[in-house]
Amino acid sequence: MRWAARLVRGRLTRVHLISVFAGCGVFAAVSFMPATSGATGDTWRGGQSVGHGAAGVSGSGVPGTGQSFGGTAAVGTLFTESSGRLGGHFCTASVVHSPHGDLAIPAAHCVTGAGSQIAFVPGYASGVDPYGVWQVTQVYTDRAWQSTRDPDDDVAFLRLSGAAGGPPVESVTGAELVGAGAPDAGALVQVIGYPNGAQQPVWCAGWTKAFGATQLEFDCDGYTNGTSGGPFLAGVSASSGQGTVIGVIGGYQEGGDTPQVSYSPAFGAAVAMLYQTAQASG
């Protein structure tokens, strides 16, 4: 389990929770950018090139250790919020591209049963919210998750709202793409997460591997409670620093019971339809 102590059970205040049924017929109508698998030219946080044994890099058979860094615009952390005041942060989420520019992706277990208003703070580091505070106004999860908490469906999308009349979050932070299709075992990814109580996120780069037919595994130390929802980013751009989300820390054991091993549901047809539903509902 990778998120903070569970929030009080109950519905999200001022948040509409939507469950959708995943069907493969709809998936055919969804267009996704392909997730790449570590093509030459990928860059990584702090300007560090990927190489076996480098700090923060999980090499083949040699798990690395997540390194603290100053954050990146499109990845942030979720906070509880009461009367306009932020509480503690408890999970990680990423802004993803959408027509209205107002969607983020965490793990479903991060936002299930929450009993208070939730806010998203992109790029949060050292107590500073450089891109503002964005309220979560809608939560989208798959019906299969709602009925059975199947770890293969541990993905959610959030609709975010900023100041009245202001620009959408994507216009402020930029956005990651979403990749869905065959499980990306063997993909070179960068994984970012916000450990509970930490003032900065951690990152680590390495290769995913299959965990059964429907999950991905990523081995790197330092991914403690609070990193749930952290993106598995493939094909990170040298110019923008953004990539394609092919997974989020979640799924089996709600992301992993030890800091050294993290899991994600493989993104397939159900995630594709959920993404489409969230985009269409804006």
C-alpha positions as CSV (number, residue, x, y, z in Angstrom):
1,M,0.0,0.0,0.0
2,R,1.6,3.3,-1.2
3,W,-0.7,6.0,0.0
4,A,-1.2,7.8,3.3
5,A,-3.3,6.4,6.1
6,R,-6.7,5.9,4.6
7,L,-9.0,8.9,4.5
8,V,-12.4,8.7,6.3
9,R,-14.8,6.7,4.3
10,G,-17.5,8.6,2.5
11,R,-18.2,10.6,-0.7
12,L,-15.9,13.4,-1.8
13,T,-17.3,16.7,-0.8
14,R,-18.4,18.6,-3.9
15,V,-16.9,15.9,-6.0
16,H,-19.0,13.8,-8.4
17,L,-17.8,10.2,-8.5
18,I,-18.5,8.5,-11.9
19,S,-18.1,4.8,-12.6
20,V,-18.0,3.6,-16.2
21,F,-18.1,0.2,-17.9
22,A,-15.0,-0.7,-19.9
23,G,-15.8,-2.1,-23.4
24,C,-13.4,-3.0,-26.1
25,G,-15.7,-1.6,-28.8
26,V,-15.2,1.9,-27.6
27,F,-11.4,1.4,-27.4
28,A,-11.2,1.2,-31.2
29,A,-12.4,4.8,-31.4
30,V,-9.7,6.2,-29.0
31,S,-6.5,7.6,-30.5
32,F,-3.4,7.3,-28.4
33,M,0.2,8.3,-28.9
34,P,2.4,5.2,-28.7
35,A,4.4,4.6,-25.6
36,T,8.1,4.3,-26.5
37,S,10.5,2.0,-24.9
38,G,13.6,4.0,-24.2
39,A,14.5,5.3,-27.6
40,T,17.9,6.9,-28.0
41,G,17.7,10.6,-27.0
42,D,15.4,10.1,-24.0
43,T,16.5,12.4,-21.2
44,W,16.0,12.1,-17.5
45,R,15.6,14.4,-14.4
46,G,18.6,16.6,-13.6
47,G,20.0,16.2,-17.1
48,Q,21.3,12.7,-16.2
49,S,21.6,10.2,-19.0
50,V,20.4,6.7,-18.3
51,G,23.1,4.2,-17.7
52,H,23.6,1.1,-15.6
53,G,24.7,1.9,-12.1
54,A,24.1,5.7,-12.3
55,A,22.5,7.3,-9.3
56,G,18.7,7.1,-9.5
57,V,18.8,4.6,-12.3
58,S,17.6,1.0,-11.9
59,G,19.8,-1.1,-14.1
60,S,19.2,-4.6,-15.3
61,G,19.3,-6.8,-12.2
62,V,20.6,-3.9,-10.0
63,P,17.8,-1.9,-8.5
64,G,18.6,1.7,-8.0
65,T,17.4,4.2,-5.4
66,G,15.0,7.0,-6.0
67,Q,16.6,10.4,-5.8
68,S,14.9,13.6,-4.5
69,F,14.7,16.4,-7.0
70,G,13.0,19.8,-7.4
71,G,9.9,18.5,-9.2
72,T,8.4,18.8,-12.7
73,A,5.5,20.9,-13.8
74,A,3.0,18.2,-14.9
75,V,3.5,15.8,-11.9
76,G,2.3,16.8,-8.5
77,T,0.7,15.6,-5.3
78,L,-2.8,15.3,-3.9
79,F,-3.7,17.1,-0.7
80,T,-6.7,17.0,1.6
81,E,-8.3,20.4,1.8
82,S,-10.7,22.0,4.3
83,S,-12.1,25.5,4.2
84,G,-9.6,26.5,1.6
85,R,-6.6,25.3,3.6
86,L,-4.4,22.4,2.5
87,G,-3.9,19.5,4.9
88,G,-1.3,16.7,4.3
89,H,-0.3,15.3,0.9
90,F,-1.1,11.6,0.4
91,C,-0.7,10.5,-3.3
92,T,0.8,11.4,-6.6
93,A,-0.9,12.4,-9.9
94,S,0.0,13.7,-13.3
95,V,-1.6,16.1,-15.7
96,V,-2.6,14.3,-18.9
97,H,-3.6,15.8,-22.3
98,S,-7.2,16.3,-22.9
99,P,-9.4,18.6,-25.2
100,H,-10.3,20.8,-22.2
101,G,-6.9,20.7,-20.6
102,D,-8.2,19.7,-17.2
103,L,-7.5,16.1,-16.5
104,A,-5.0,14.3,-14.2
105,I,-4.3,10.6,-13.6
106,P,-3.7,8.9,-10.2
107,A,-4.4,5.4,-8.9
108,A,-8.0,4.7,-8.2
109,H,-7.3,3.6,-4.6
110,C,-6.0,7.1,-3.9
111,V,-9.4,8.7,-4.4
112,T,-11.8,5.9,-3.4
113,G,-13.6,6.5,-0.1
114,A,-12.2,9.9,0.4
115,G,-14.1,11.9,3.0
116,S,-12.9,15.4,2.3
117,Q,-12.2,17.8,-0.6
118,I,-9.1,17.0,-2.5
119,A,-6.7,19.4,-4.2
120,F,-3.9,18.8,-6.7
121,V,-0.7,20.8,-6.5
122,P,1.5,20.3,-9.6
123,G,5.2,20.7,-9.3
124,Y,5.0,20.9,-5.5
125,A,8.4,21.2,-3.7
126,S,9.6,22.5,-0.4
127,G,6.3,23.9,0.6
128,V,5.8,25.9,-2.7
129,D,3.0,25.5,-5.2
130,P,4.6,27.1,-8.3
131,Y,1.7,26.3,-10.6
132,G,-1.2,26.9,-8.2
133,V,-3.7,24.7,-6.3
134,W,-6.3,22.9,-8.4
135,Q,-9.5,21.5,-6.9
136,V,-10.7,18.0,-7.9
137,T,-14.3,18.4,-9.1
138,Q,-14.9,15.0,-10.6
139,V,-13.4,11.5,-10.2
140,Y,-13.7,8.9,-12.9
141,T,-13.1,5.2,-12.0
142,D,-14.0,2.0,-13.8
143,R,-17.2,0.2,-12.7
144,A,-15.1,-3.0,-12.2
145,W,-13.0,-1.2,-9.7
146,Q,-16.0,0.1,-7.9
147,S,-17.6,-3.3,-7.6
148,T,-14.6,-5.6,-6.9
149,R,-11.5,-3.4,-6.3
150,D,-9.8,-5.4,-9.0
151,P,-6.1,-4.4,-8.9
152,D,-6.1,-4.5,-12.7
153,D,-8.5,-1.5,-12.7
154,D,-6.7,0.6,-10.1
155,V,-6.6,3.7,-12.3
156,A,-8.6,7.0,-12.1
157,F,-8.9,10.3,-13.9
158,L,-9.6,13.6,-12.1
159,R,-11.2,16.7,-13.4
160,L,-9.4,19.8,-12.1
161,S,-10.7,23.3,-11.6
162,G,-8.6,26.5,-10.9
163,A,-9.6,30.1,-10.4
164,A,-12.8,31.2,-12.0
165,G,-12.1,32.4,-15.5
166,G,-8.5,31.2,-15.4
167,P,-6.7,29.0,-17.8
168,P,-7.0,25.2,-17.5
169,V,-4.2,23.4,-15.7
170,E,-2.7,21.9,-18.9
171,S,-2.1,25.5,-20.2
172,V,-0.1,26.2,-17.1
173,T,1.9,23.0,-16.6
174,G,1.8,21.2,-19.9
175,A,0.7,17.6,-20.0
176,E,1.9,14.0,-20.3
177,L,0.4,11.8,-23.0
178,V,-1.5,8.5,-22.2
179,G,-0.4,5.3,-23.7
180,A,-2.6,2.2,-23.7
181,G,-2.3,-1.1,-25.5
182,A,-0.2,-4.2,-25.0
183,P,1.6,-4.3,-21.6
184,D,4.9,-2.4,-21.8
185,A,7.1,-5.0,-20.3
186,G,10.7,-4.0,-21.0
187,A,10.0,-0.3,-21.5
188,L,12.5,2.2,-20.2
189,V,10.6,4.5,-17.9
190,Q,11.1,7.2,-15.4
191,V,8.9,6.9,-12.2
192,I,8.1,9.9,-10.0
193,G,6.4,9.9,-6.6
194,Y,5.9,12.0,-3.5
195,P,6.7,10.1,-0.3
196,N,4.6,11.0,2.7
197,G,6.1,13.8,4.7
198,A,8.7,14.5,2.1
199,Q,9.0,18.1,0.7
200,Q,10.3,16.9,-2.7
201,P,9.4,14.1,-5.1
202,V,11.7,11.2,-5.9
203,W,12.5,9.9,-9.3
204,C,14.2,6.8,-10.7
205,A,14.7,5.4,-14.2
206,G,14.8,1.8,-15.3
207,W,13.1,-0.9,-17.1
208,T,9.6,-2.4,-16.5
209,K,9.0,-6.1,-16.5
210,A,5.8,-8.1,-16.7
211,F,4.2,-9.2,-13.4
212,G,1.7,-11.7,-14.7
213,A,-0.3,-10.9,-17.8
214,T,-2.0,-7.7,-16.5
215,Q,0.5,-5.9,-14.3
216,L,3.9,-4.2,-14.6
217,E,6.7,-4.2,-12.1
218,F,9.4,-1.6,-11.5
219,D,12.3,-2.2,-9.1
220,C,13.8,0.8,-7.4
221,D,14.2,1.7,-3.7
222,G,12.6,4.7,-2.0
223,Y,9.0,4.4,-3.1
224,T,7.2,4.5,0.2
225,N,3.7,5.5,1.2
226,G,2.5,8.5,-0.7
227,T,4.0,7.5,-4.1
228,S,0.8,5.8,-5.2
229,G,-0.4,7.2,-8.4
230,G,3.1,8.1,-9.5
231,P,3.5,7.9,-13.3
232,F,5.5,5.4,-15.3
233,L,6.8,7.8,-17.9
234,A,8.2,6.5,-21.2
235,G,9.8,8.5,-24.0
236,V,10.5,11.6,-21.9
237,S,11.2,14.5,-24.2
238,A,14.6,16.3,-24.1
239,S,12.9,19.6,-24.8
240,S,9.7,19.5,-22.7
241,G,10.6,17.0,-20.0
242,Q,7.2,15.3,-20.6
243,G,6.5,11.8,-21.7
244,T,3.8,9.1,-22.1
245,V,2.2,7.6,-19.0
246,I,2.1,3.8,-19.5
247,G,1.3,3.0,-15.8
248,V,0.8,4.5,-12.4
249,I,2.0,3.1,-9.0
250,G,-1.0,1.0,-8.0
251,G,-2.6,-2.3,-8.8
252,Y,-1.1,-5.3,-7.0
253,Q,-0.8,-4.6,-3.3
254,E,-2.0,-1.1,-4.2
255,G,1.4,-0.4,-5.7
256,G,3.6,-2.6,-3.5
257,D,4.2,-3.5,0.1
258,T,7.9,-2.7,0.1
259,P,9.8,0.5,-1.0
260,Q,12.0,-1.5,-3.4
261,V,9.3,-2.9,-5.7
262,S,6.4,-1.0,-7.3
263,Y,3.5,-2.3,-9.5
264,S,1.1,-0.8,-12.0
265,P,-1.9,-2.1,-13.9
266,A,-1.0,-2.6,-17.5
267,F,-3.0,0.1,-19.5
268,G,-5.4,-1.7,-21.9
269,A,-8.9,-1.3,-23.2
270,A,-10.5,-0.5,-19.9
271,V,-8.1,2.4,-19.2
272,A,-8.6,3.6,-22.8
273,M,-12.4,3.8,-22.4
274,L,-12.1,5.4,-19.0
275,Y,-9.8,8.1,-20.5
276,Q,-12.3,8.6,-23.3
277,T,-15.2,9.0,-20.9
278,A,-13.3,11.5,-18.8
279,Q,-12.5,13.6,-21.9
280,A,-16.0,13.5,-23.2
281,S,-17.5,14.5,-19.9
282,G,-15.7,17.8,-19.8
